[in-house]
Amino acid sequence: MADQLTDIDGNPRELEPGEKPLELSAGCKDFVEVNKACDSEIEQFCQGMYYHGDTMTCLTQWTSPSDLSSSCTAALPKQAGEGLDRVTWDYIGVISGLYRGIYRDLGKGRRQRLKLKLSV
């Protein structure tokens, strides 16, 4: 059975014509699963900050991975560098290409200055 739809005061209500039921996003559902799987870790290492803005930071940066249970570790998203998505790799490629171009241009400038010095 679906949860009863309520208004802001908690009173039961029906969907308005054309209104779609609210659904949690995939990211939100993943966050709920992390809070469930990491219950004891959040209590012990994160001062009980369930569903808090710092929950993920606490679990992934402030807490040692060795202190996390296997179920908590499995629920956490992959760390940076572990399976970066295509957009991230494209961004890294653009930035590294930009720096290569800058260094190449700097090298040309040095070579041109050297040629000028040698020709004088």
A tleap script that builds the chain and sets N, CA, C and O, in Angstrom:
source leaprc.protein.ff14SB
mol = sequence {
  NMET ALA ASP GLN LEU THR ASP ILE ASP GLY
  ASN PRO ARG GLU LEU GLU PRO GLY GLU LYS
  PRO LEU GLU LEU SER ALA GLY CYS LYS ASP
  PHE VAL GLU VAL ASN LYS ALA CYS ASP SER
  GLU ILE GLU GLN PHE CYS GLN GLY MET TYR
  TYR HIE GLY ASP THR MET THR CYS LEU THR
  GLN TRP THR SER PRO SER ASP LEU SER SER
  SER CYS THR ALA ALA LEU PRO LYS GLN ALA
  GLY GLU GLY LEU ASP ARG VAL THR TRP ASP
  TYR ILE GLY VAL ILE SER GLY LEU TYR ARG
  GLY ILE TYR ARG ASP LEU GLY LYS GLY ARG
  ARG GLN ARG LEU LYS LEU LYS LEU SER CVAL
}
set mol.1.N position { 0.843 -1.181 0.000 }
set mol.1.CA position { 0.000 0.000 0.000 }
set mol.1.C position { 0.886 1.242 0.000 }
set mol.1.O position { 1.865 1.298 0.745 }
set mol.2.N position { 0.564 2.222 -0.810 }
set mol.2.CA position { 1.332 3.459 -0.910 }
set mol.2.C position { 1.114 4.312 0.337 }
set mol.2.O position { 0.085 4.208 1.004 }
set mol.3.N position { 2.099 5.157 0.638 }
set mol.3.CA position { 1.969 6.079 1.762 }
set mol.3.C position { 0.836 7.062 1.473 }
set mol.3.O position { 0.608 7.451 0.327 }
set mol.4.N position { 0.134 7.454 2.532 }
set mol.4.CA position { -0.962 8.410 2.410 }
set mol.4.C position { -0.385 9.777 2.076 }
set mol.4.O position { 0.550 10.234 2.733 }
set mol.5.N position { -0.926 10.419 1.078 }
set mol.5.CA position { -0.525 11.765 0.685 }
set mol.5.C position { -1.121 12.745 1.684 }
set mol.5.O position { -2.307 12.667 2.004 }
set mol.6.N position { -0.296 13.675 2.180 }
set mol.6.CA position { -0.784 14.653 3.170 }
set mol.6.C position { -0.413 16.060 2.733 }
set mol.6.O position { 0.480 16.262 1.910 }
set mol.7.N position { -1.125 17.034 3.307 }
set mol.7.CA position { -0.775 18.425 3.052 }
set mol.7.C position { 0.298 18.842 4.057 }
set mol.7.O position { 0.796 18.010 4.816 }
set mol.8.N position { 0.652 20.128 4.064 }
set mol.8.CA position { 1.732 20.614 4.918 }
set mol.8.C position { 1.433 20.428 6.405 }
set mol.8.O position { 2.357 20.320 7.212 }
set mol.9.N position { 0.166 20.390 6.771 }
set mol.9.CA position { -0.224 20.201 8.172 }
set mol.9.C position { -0.370 18.737 8.555 }
set mol.9.O position { -0.697 18.417 9.697 }
set mol.10.N position { -0.124 17.845 7.589 }
set mol.10.CA position { -0.238 16.421 7.873 }
set mol.10.C position { -1.622 15.857 7.651 }
set mol.10.O position { -1.865 14.684 7.936 }
set mol.11.N position { -2.529 16.665 7.150 }
set mol.11.CA position { -3.888 16.190 6.882 }
set mol.11.C position { -3.917 15.413 5.573 }
set mol.11.O position { -3.269 15.813 4.605 }
set mol.12.N position { -4.665 14.300 5.528 }
set mol.12.CA position { -4.739 13.517 4.290 }
set mol.12.C position { -5.334 14.355 3.155 }
set mol.12.O position { -6.228 15.174 3.372 }
set mol.13.N position { -4.819 14.132 1.943 }
set mol.13.CA position { -5.351 14.831 0.784 }
set mol.13.C position { -5.205 13.950 -0.452 }
set mol.13.O position { -4.456 12.974 -0.445 }
set mol.14.N position { -5.920 14.300 -1.500 }
set mol.14.CA position { -5.871 13.588 -2.777 }
set mol.14.C position { -4.988 14.375 -3.744 }
set mol.14.O position { -4.783 15.576 -3.573 }
set mol.15.N position { -4.475 13.692 -4.749 }
set mol.15.CA position { -3.724 14.372 -5.798 }
set mol.15.C position { -4.641 15.300 -6.571 }
set mol.15.O position { -5.793 14.962 -6.846 }
set mol.16.N position { -4.132 16.462 -6.918 }
set mol.16.CA position { -4.874 17.398 -7.757 }
set mol.16.C position { -4.878 16.858 -9.189 }
set mol.16.O position { -3.991 16.083 -9.546 }
set mol.17.N position { -5.850 17.246 -10.015 }
set mol.17.CA position { -5.852 16.803 -11.415 }
set mol.17.C position { -4.553 17.216 -12.115 }
set mol.17.O position { -4.168 18.385 -12.073 }
set mol.18.N position { -3.883 16.262 -12.754 }
set mol.18.CA position { -2.621 16.515 -13.453 }
set mol.18.C position { -1.394 16.478 -12.557 }
set mol.18.O position { -0.272 16.542 -13.058 }
set mol.19.N position { -1.575 16.378 -11.249 }
set mol.19.CA position { -0.444 16.338 -10.324 }
set mol.19.C position { 0.148 14.939 -10.299 }
set mol.19.O position { -0.579 13.949 -10.212 }
set mol.20.N position { 1.467 14.863 -10.376 }
set mol.20.CA position { 2.137 13.572 -10.316 }
set mol.20.C position { 2.645 13.342 -8.903 }
set mol.20.O position { 3.017 14.291 -8.214 }
set mol.21.N position { 2.664 12.082 -8.466 }
set mol.21.CA position { 3.196 11.815 -7.126 }
set mol.21.C position { 4.673 12.165 -7.053 }
set mol.21.O position { 5.412 11.990 -8.022 }
set mol.22.N position { 5.091 12.654 -5.912 }
set mol.22.CA position { 6.500 12.980 -5.715 }
set mol.22.C position { 7.318 11.697 -5.615 }
set mol.22.O position { 6.895 10.713 -5.008 }
set mol.23.N position { 8.493 11.736 -6.225 }
set mol.23.CA position { 9.394 10.596 -6.152 }
set mol.23.C position { 10.785 11.090 -5.778 }
set mol.23.O position { 11.208 12.167 -6.199 }
set mol.24.N position { 11.484 10.300 -4.990 }
set mol.24.CA position { 12.858 10.635 -4.645 }
set mol.24.C position { 13.765 10.365 -5.835 }
set mol.24.O position { 13.565 9.399 -6.571 }
set mol.25.N position { 14.759 11.220 -6.020 }
set mol.25.CA position { 15.722 11.017 -7.098 }
set mol.25.C position { 16.607 9.818 -6.755 }
set mol.25.O position { 16.625 9.364 -5.611 }
set mol.26.N position { 17.336 9.308 -7.739 }
set mol.26.CA position { 18.241 8.184 -7.521 }
set mol.26.C position { 19.327 8.560 -6.514 }
set mol.26.O position { 19.699 7.753 -5.662 }
set mol.27.N position { 19.833 9.792 -6.618 }
set mol.27.CA position { 20.864 10.248 -5.678 }
set mol.27.C position { 20.353 10.306 -4.253 }
set mol.27.O position { 21.067 9.961 -3.311 }
set mol.28.N position { 19.105 10.746 -4.100 }
set mol.28.CA position { 18.492 10.814 -2.778 }
set mol.28.C position { 18.293 9.406 -2.206 }
set mol.28.O position { 18.550 9.160 -1.027 }
set mol.29.N position { 17.831 8.486 -3.063 }
set mol.29.CA position { 17.652 7.100 -2.617 }
set mol.29.C position { 18.986 6.482 -2.211 }
set mol.29.O position { 19.055 5.738 -1.233 }
set mol.30.N position { 20.048 6.788 -2.961 }
set mol.30.CA position { 21.386 6.290 -2.610 }
set mol.30.C position { 21.831 6.834 -1.256 }
set mol.30.O position { 22.426 6.111 -0.457 }
set mol.31.N position { 21.540 8.117 -0.996 }
set mol.31.CA position { 21.902 8.745 0.269 }
set mol.31.C position { 21.162 8.098 1.433 }
set mol.31.O position { 21.733 7.905 2.507 }
set mol.32.N position { 19.894 7.764 1.220 }
set mol.32.CA position { 19.112 7.069 2.249 }
set mol.32.C position { 19.746 5.710 2.537 }
set mol.32.O position { 19.869 5.318 3.697 }
set mol.33.N position { 20.150 4.989 1.487 }
set mol.33.CA position { 20.784 3.682 1.666 }
set mol.33.C position { 22.104 3.785 2.422 }
set mol.33.O position { 22.415 2.929 3.249 }
set mol.34.N position { 22.888 4.842 2.138 }
set mol.34.CA position { 24.149 5.052 2.862 }
set mol.34.C position { 23.851 5.270 4.343 }
set mol.34.O position { 24.537 4.711 5.199 }
set mol.35.N position { 22.841 6.073 4.654 }
set mol.35.CA position { 22.499 6.327 6.051 }
set mol.35.C position { 22.067 5.050 6.763 }
set mol.35.O position { 22.362 4.867 7.944 }
set mol.36.N position { 21.371 4.168 6.050 }
set mol.36.CA position { 20.966 2.885 6.648 }
set mol.36.C position { 22.157 1.963 6.829 }
set mol.36.O position { 22.344 1.390 7.902 }
set mol.37.N position { 22.974 1.815 5.775 }
set mol.37.CA position { 24.102 0.879 5.810 }
set mol.37.C position { 25.198 1.334 6.770 }
set mol.37.O position { 25.921 0.507 7.325 }
set mol.38.N position { 25.322 2.636 6.965 }
set mol.38.CA position { 26.396 3.180 7.809 }
set mol.38.C position { 25.870 3.674 9.156 }
set mol.38.O position { 26.459 4.574 9.755 }
set mol.39.N position { 24.790 3.106 9.627 }
set mol.39.CA position { 24.145 3.539 10.864 }
set mol.39.C position { 25.123 3.631 12.032 }
set mol.39.O position { 25.220 4.682 12.666 }
set mol.40.N position { 25.838 2.569 12.324 }
set mol.40.CA position { 26.739 2.574 13.492 }
set mol.40.C position { 27.925 3.506 13.285 }
set mol.40.O position { 28.396 4.123 14.241 }
set mol.41.N position { 28.416 3.620 12.049 }
set mol.41.CA position { 29.541 4.514 11.765 }
set mol.41.C position { 29.141 5.975 11.924 }
set mol.41.O position { 29.907 6.779 12.454 }
set mol.42.N position { 27.939 6.315 11.462 }
set mol.42.CA position { 27.456 7.690 11.603 }
set mol.42.C position { 27.298 8.030 13.082 }
set mol.42.O position { 27.645 9.128 13.517 }
set mol.43.N position { 26.778 7.093 13.836 }
set mol.43.CA position { 26.607 7.309 15.280 }
set mol.43.C position { 27.960 7.462 15.983 }
set mol.43.O position { 28.140 8.359 16.806 }
set mol.44.N position { 28.900 6.587 15.655 }
set mol.44.CA position { 30.184 6.559 16.362 }
set mol.44.C position { 31.158 7.638 15.892 }
set mol.44.O position { 31.785 8.297 16.721 }
set mol.45.N position { 31.299 7.832 14.582 }
set mol.45.CA position { 32.344 8.713 14.060 }
set mol.45.C position { 31.836 10.069 13.572 }
set mol.45.O position { 32.628 10.995 13.401 }
set mol.46.N position { 30.546 10.197 13.348 }
set mol.46.CA position { 29.991 11.428 12.755 }
set mol.46.C position { 29.037 12.141 13.695 }
set mol.46.O position { 28.212 12.930 13.236 }
set mol.47.N position { 29.120 11.897 14.970 }
set mol.47.CA position { 28.307 12.559 15.989 }
set mol.47.C position { 26.812 12.458 15.702 }
set mol.47.O position { 26.054 13.378 16.009 }
set mol.48.N position { 26.390 11.340 15.113 }
set mol.48.CA position { 24.974 11.123 14.854 }
set mol.48.C position { 24.390 12.037 13.789 }
set mol.48.O position { 23.189 12.305 13.796 }
set mol.49.N position { 25.230 12.524 12.864 }
set mol.49.CA position { 24.747 13.446 11.819 }
set mol.49.C position { 24.079 12.674 10.679 }
set mol.49.O position { 24.598 12.641 9.563 }
set mol.50.N position { 22.938 12.058 10.956 }
set mol.50.CA position { 22.180 11.352 9.933 }
set mol.50.C position { 21.544 12.365 8.987 }
set mol.50.O position { 21.040 13.394 9.436 }
set mol.51.N position { 21.562 12.089 7.693 }
set mol.51.CA position { 20.929 12.931 6.675 }
set mol.51.C position { 21.363 14.392 6.800 }
set mol.51.O position { 20.556 15.304 6.622 }
set mol.52.N position { 22.608 14.599 7.100 }
set mol.52.CA position { 23.173 15.929 7.324 }
set mol.52.C position { 24.045 16.305 6.129 }
set mol.52.O position { 24.486 15.433 5.380 }
set mol.53.N position { 24.286 17.570 5.956 }
set mol.53.CA position { 25.141 18.031 4.871 }
set mol.53.C position { 26.562 17.499 4.957 }
set mol.53.O position { 27.236 17.377 3.935 }
set mol.54.N position { 27.033 17.179 6.169 }
set mol.54.CA position { 28.393 16.669 6.350 }
set mol.54.C position { 28.457 15.151 6.499 }
set mol.54.O position { 29.532 14.614 6.769 }
set mol.55.N position { 27.352 14.452 6.335 }
set mol.55.CA position { 27.355 12.997 6.511 }
set mol.55.C position { 28.341 12.333 5.564 }
set mol.55.O position { 29.179 11.544 5.999 }
set mol.56.N position { 28.252 12.641 4.277 }
set mol.56.CA position { 29.135 12.001 3.297 }
set mol.56.C position { 30.583 12.421 3.503 }
set mol.56.O position { 31.488 11.597 3.374 }
set mol.57.N position { 30.812 13.688 3.821 }
set mol.57.CA position { 32.176 14.161 4.075 }
set mol.57.C position { 32.764 13.428 5.271 }
set mol.57.O position { 33.925 13.020 5.246 }
set mol.58.N position { 31.973 13.263 6.305 }
set mol.58.CA position { 32.434 12.546 7.494 }
set mol.58.C position { 32.817 11.112 7.155 }
set mol.58.O position { 33.871 10.626 7.567 }
set mol.59.N position { 31.957 10.444 6.407 }
set mol.59.CA position { 32.208 9.030 6.096 }
set mol.59.C position { 33.348 8.827 5.109 }
set mol.59.O position { 34.078 7.840 5.203 }
set mol.60.N position { 33.510 9.749 4.162 }
set mol.60.CA position { 34.502 9.546 3.103 }
set mol.60.C position { 35.831 10.251 3.346 }
set mol.60.O position { 36.847 9.864 2.768 }
set mol.61.N position { 35.839 11.294 4.204 }
set mol.61.CA position { 37.073 12.042 4.407 }
set mol.61.C position { 37.539 12.093 5.854 }
set mol.61.O position { 38.736 11.986 6.120 }
set mol.62.N position { 36.623 12.254 6.785 }
set mol.62.CA position { 37.013 12.417 8.173 }
set mol.62.C position { 37.187 11.090 8.901 }
set mol.62.O position { 37.853 11.039 9.935 }
set mol.63.N position { 36.609 10.031 8.387 }
set mol.63.CA position { 36.677 8.720 9.026 }
set mol.63.C position { 37.605 7.823 8.229 }
set mol.63.O position { 37.534 7.780 7.001 }
set mol.64.N position { 38.471 7.112 8.924 }
set mol.64.CA position { 39.407 6.196 8.258 }
set mol.64.C position { 38.630 5.051 7.608 }
set mol.64.O position { 37.717 4.500 8.223 }
set mol.65.N position { 38.982 4.688 6.377 }
set mol.65.CA position { 38.298 3.570 5.718 }
set mol.65.C position { 38.357 2.273 6.521 }
set mol.65.O position { 37.462 1.435 6.419 }
set mol.66.N position { 39.404 2.111 7.312 }
set mol.66.CA position { 39.524 0.887 8.119 }
set mol.66.C position { 38.497 0.837 9.248 }
set mol.66.O position { 38.247 -0.229 9.810 }
set mol.67.N position { 37.900 1.985 9.585 }
set mol.67.CA position { 36.875 2.025 10.631 }
set mol.67.C position { 35.471 1.754 10.096 }
set mol.67.O position { 34.524 1.644 10.875 }
set mol.68.N position { 35.329 1.646 8.784 }
set mol.68.CA position { 34.018 1.433 8.179 }
set mol.68.C position { 33.751 -0.050 7.973 }
set mol.68.O position { 34.655 -0.805 7.614 }
set mol.69.N position { 32.511 -0.466 8.199 }
set mol.69.CA position { 32.130 -1.859 7.968 }
set mol.69.C position { 32.086 -2.118 6.465 }
set mol.69.O position { 32.038 -1.183 5.666 }
set mol.70.N position { 32.103 -3.384 6.094 }
set mol.70.CA position { 32.065 -3.729 4.670 }
set mol.70.C position { 30.744 -3.293 4.032 }
set mol.70.O position { 30.722 -2.883 2.872 }
set mol.71.N position { 29.644 -3.379 4.786 }
set mol.71.CA position { 28.350 -2.959 4.221 }
set mol.71.C position { 28.311 -1.444 4.013 }
set mol.71.O position { 27.725 -0.965 3.041 }
set mol.72.N position { 28.928 -0.696 4.915 }
set mol.72.CA position { 28.986 0.758 4.769 }
set mol.72.C position { 29.867 1.119 3.578 }
set mol.72.O position { 29.486 1.949 2.753 }
set mol.73.N position { 31.025 0.510 3.488 }
set mol.73.CA position { 31.936 0.781 2.377 }
set mol.73.C position { 31.275 0.477 1.038 }
set mol.73.O position { 31.443 1.226 0.075 }
set mol.74.N position { 30.526 -0.616 0.976 }
set mol.74.CA position { 29.853 -0.991 -0.270 }
set mol.74.C position { 28.768 0.012 -0.650 }
set mol.74.O position { 28.491 0.202 -1.834 }
set mol.75.N position { 28.155 0.651 0.335 }
set mol.75.CA position { 27.080 1.607 0.055 }
set mol.75.C position { 27.602 2.974 -0.373 }
set mol.75.O position { 26.880 3.746 -1.004 }
set mol.76.N position { 28.857 3.275 -0.032 }
set mol.76.CA position { 29.421 4.580 -0.370 }
set mol.76.C position { 29.733 4.667 -1.856 }
set mol.76.O position { 30.060 3.659 -2.481 }
set mol.77.N position { 29.633 5.876 -2.433 }
set mol.77.CA position { 30.005 6.035 -3.840 }
set mol.77.C position { 31.509 5.838 -4.005 }
set mol.77.O position { 32.269 5.989 -3.049 }
set mol.78.N position { 31.928 5.503 -5.209 }
set mol.78.CA position { 33.352 5.321 -5.475 }
set mol.78.C position { 34.085 6.631 -5.227 }
set mol.78.O position { 33.559 7.717 -5.472 }
set mol.79.N position { 35.304 6.504 -4.738 }
set mol.79.CA position { 36.134 7.675 -4.501 }
set mol.79.C position { 36.611 8.252 -5.820 }
set mol.79.O position { 36.621 7.560 -6.838 }
set mol.80.N position { 37.005 9.511 -5.805 }
set mol.80.CA position { 37.536 10.153 -7.012 }
set mol.80.C position { 38.724 9.346 -7.521 }
set mol.80.O position { 39.578 8.926 -6.740 }
set mol.81.N position { 38.773 9.137 -8.798 }
set mol.81.CA position { 39.847 8.360 -9.401 }
set mol.81.C position { 39.455 6.925 -9.641 }
set mol.81.O position { 40.121 6.228 -10.406 }
set mol.82.N position { 38.397 6.463 -9.013 }
set mol.82.CA position { 37.918 5.099 -9.198 }
set mol.82.C position { 36.725 5.128 -10.138 }
set mol.82.O position { 35.582 5.241 -9.694 }
set mol.83.N position { 36.982 5.028 -11.413 }
set mol.83.CA position { 35.885 4.998 -12.365 }
set mol.83.C position { 35.306 6.370 -12.652 }
set mol.83.O position { 34.093 6.565 -12.568 }
set mol.84.N position { 36.164 7.319 -12.990 }
set mol.84.CA position { 35.676 8.645 -13.334 }
set mol.84.C position { 34.797 8.563 -14.571 }
set mol.84.O position { 35.070 7.785 -15.485 }
set mol.85.N position { 33.754 9.359 -14.596 }
set mol.85.CA position { 32.856 9.327 -15.744 }
set mol.85.C position { 33.465 10.044 -16.952 }
set mol.85.O position { 34.487 10.721 -16.834 }
set mol.86.N position { 32.835 9.891 -18.094 }
set mol.86.CA position { 33.366 10.423 -19.352 }
set mol.86.C position { 33.500 11.945 -19.320 }
set mol.86.O position { 34.469 12.486 -19.853 }
set mol.87.N position { 32.550 12.639 -18.709 }
set mol.87.CA position { 32.615 14.094 -18.650 }
set mol.87.C position { 33.846 14.532 -17.872 }
set mol.87.O position { 34.525 15.480 -18.266 }
set mol.88.N position { 34.140 13.846 -16.766 }
set mol.88.CA position { 35.306 14.187 -15.965 }
set mol.88.C position { 36.579 13.969 -16.773 }
set mol.88.O position { 37.475 14.813 -16.761 }
set mol.89.N position { 36.665 12.837 -17.477 }
set mol.89.CA position { 37.853 12.577 -18.288 }
set mol.89.C position { 37.982 13.601 -19.392 }
set mol.89.O position { 39.094 14.034 -19.694 }
set mol.90.N position { 36.860 14.012 -20.015 }
set mol.90.CA position { 36.913 15.045 -21.049 }
set mol.90.C position { 37.438 16.348 -20.473 }
set mol.90.O position { 38.258 17.023 -21.095 }
set mol.91.N position { 36.964 16.702 -19.280 }
set mol.91.CA position { 37.416 17.928 -18.624 }
set mol.91.C position { 38.912 17.857 -18.340 }
set mol.91.O position { 39.644 18.812 -18.601 }
set mol.92.N position { 39.364 16.726 -17.806 }
set mol.92.CA position { 40.790 16.546 -17.524 }
set mol.92.C position { 41.594 16.659 -18.816 }
set mol.92.O position { 42.667 17.261 -18.826 }
set mol.93.N position { 41.082 16.084 -19.909 }
set mol.93.CA position { 41.772 16.160 -21.193 }
set mol.93.C position { 41.881 17.580 -21.702 }
set mol.93.O position { 42.923 17.976 -22.224 }
set mol.94.N position { 40.806 18.359 -21.554 }
set mol.94.CA position { 40.825 19.756 -22.001 }
set mol.94.C position { 41.842 20.546 -21.189 }
set mol.94.O position { 42.639 21.300 -21.746 }
set mol.95.N position { 41.811 20.372 -19.884 }
set mol.95.CA position { 42.731 21.112 -19.016 }
set mol.95.C position { 44.178 20.730 -19.312 }
set mol.95.O position { 45.031 21.609 -19.436 }
set mol.96.N position { 44.467 19.436 -19.427 }
set mol.96.CA position { 45.848 19.027 -19.689 }
set mol.96.C position { 46.292 19.510 -21.069 }
set mol.96.O position { 47.451 19.887 -21.247 }
set mol.97.N position { 45.376 19.504 -22.053 }
set mol.97.CA position { 45.707 20.038 -23.373 }
set mol.97.C position { 45.993 21.522 -23.315 }
set mol.97.O position { 46.895 22.016 -23.994 }
set mol.98.N position { 45.229 22.232 -22.508 }
set mol.98.CA position { 45.442 23.663 -22.338 }
set mol.98.C position { 46.828 23.932 -21.766 }
set mol.98.O position { 47.553 24.801 -22.251 }
set mol.99.N position { 47.191 23.168 -20.719 }
set mol.99.CA position { 48.511 23.358 -20.126 }
set mol.99.C position { 49.624 22.981 -21.089 }
set mol.99.O position { 50.658 23.649 -21.130 }
set mol.100.N position { 49.427 21.917 -21.867 }
set mol.100.CA position { 50.445 21.548 -22.866 }
set mol.100.C position { 50.628 22.682 -23.860 }
set mol.100.O position { 51.752 23.008 -24.241 }
set mol.101.N position { 49.516 23.282 -24.278 }
set mol.101.CA position { 49.595 24.410 -25.209 }
set mol.101.C position { 50.327 25.596 -24.612 }
set mol.101.O position { 51.131 26.236 -25.290 }
set mol.102.N position { 50.057 25.894 -23.356 }
set mol.102.CA position { 50.730 27.012 -22.685 }
set mol.102.C position { 52.227 26.748 -22.619 }
set mol.102.O position { 53.029 27.620 -22.954 }
set mol.103.N position { 52.609 25.541 -22.185 }
set mol.103.CA position { 54.031 25.227 -22.093 }
set mol.103.C position { 54.681 25.219 -23.470 }
set mol.103.O position { 55.825 25.648 -23.615 }
set mol.104.N position { 53.967 24.738 -24.478 }
set mol.104.CA position { 54.504 24.732 -25.839 }
set mol.104.C position { 54.745 26.165 -26.297 }
set mol.104.O position { 55.791 26.474 -26.866 }
set mol.105.N position { 53.775 27.035 -26.048 }
set mol.105.CA position { 53.914 28.434 -26.442 }
set mol.105.C position { 55.042 29.113 -25.669 }
set mol.105.O position { 55.774 29.928 -26.231 }
set mol.106.N position { 55.186 28.788 -24.401 }
set mol.106.CA position { 56.295 29.342 -23.635 }
set mol.106.C position { 57.624 28.886 -24.217 }
set mol.106.O position { 58.580 29.657 -24.303 }
set mol.107.N position { 57.668 27.623 -24.613 }
set mol.107.CA position { 58.884 27.094 -25.220 }
set mol.107.C position { 59.217 27.814 -26.512 }
set mol.107.O position { 60.386 28.101 -26.772 }
set mol.108.N position { 58.207 28.114 -27.334 }
set mol.108.CA position { 58.427 28.851 -28.582 }
set mol.108.C position { 58.989 30.233 -28.277 }
set mol.108.O position { 59.917 30.695 -28.942 }
set mol.109.N position { 58.430 30.881 -27.281 }
set mol.109.CA position { 58.913 32.209 -26.902 }
set mol.109.C position { 60.373 32.175 -26.489 }
set mol.109.O position { 61.145 33.059 -26.860 }
set mol.110.N position { 60.753 31.170 -25.730 }
set mol.110.CA position { 62.161 31.036 -25.312 }
set mol.110.C position { 63.053 30.799 -26.518 }
set mol.110.O position { 64.133 31.380 -26.623 }
set mol.111.N position { 62.595 29.934 -27.440 }
set mol.111.CA position { 63.411 29.643 -28.621 }
set mol.111.C position { 63.571 30.899 -29.470 }
set mol.111.O position { 64.650 31.160 -30.004 }
set mol.112.N position { 62.495 31.676 -29.594 }
set mol.112.CA position { 62.581 32.905 -30.386 }
set mol.112.C position { 63.525 33.912 -29.729 }
set mol.112.O position { 64.298 34.578 -30.418 }
set mol.113.N position { 63.466 34.028 -28.411 }
set mol.113.CA position { 64.376 34.946 -27.714 }
set mol.113.C position { 65.812 34.492 -27.882 }
set mol.113.O position { 66.707 35.318 -28.064 }
set mol.114.N position { 66.043 33.186 -27.823 }
set mol.114.CA position { 67.384 32.655 -27.978 }
set mol.114.C position { 67.924 32.954 -29.375 }
set mol.114.O position { 69.086 33.327 -29.534 }
set mol.115.N position { 67.062 32.784 -30.392 }
set mol.115.CA position { 67.471 33.086 -31.777 }
set mol.115.C position { 67.830 34.556 -31.908 }
set mol.115.O position { 68.803 34.898 -32.580 }
set mol.116.N position { 67.045 35.441 -31.264 }
set mol.116.CA position { 67.345 36.851 -31.336 }
set mol.116.C position { 68.708 37.165 -30.701 }
set mol.116.O position { 69.485 37.954 -31.237 }
set mol.117.N position { 68.981 36.540 -29.560 }
set mol.117.CA position { 70.244 36.772 -28.869 }
set mol.117.C position { 71.421 36.270 -29.719 }
set mol.117.O position { 72.466 36.917 -29.779 }
set mol.118.N position { 71.248 35.127 -30.368 }
set mol.118.CA position { 72.326 34.560 -31.157 }
set mol.118.C position { 72.572 35.358 -32.435 }
set mol.118.O position { 73.701 35.400 -32.925 }
set mol.119.N position { 71.535 35.992 -32.979 }
set mol.119.CA position { 71.699 36.712 -34.224 }
set mol.119.C position { 72.260 38.113 -34.018 }
set mol.119.O position { 72.659 38.757 -34.988 }
set mol.120.N position { 72.301 38.594 -32.802 }
set mol.120.CA position { 72.783 39.954 -32.543 }
set mol.120.C position { 74.277 39.999 -32.550 }
set mol.120.O position { 74.863 41.063 -32.349 }
savepdb mol mol.pdb
quit
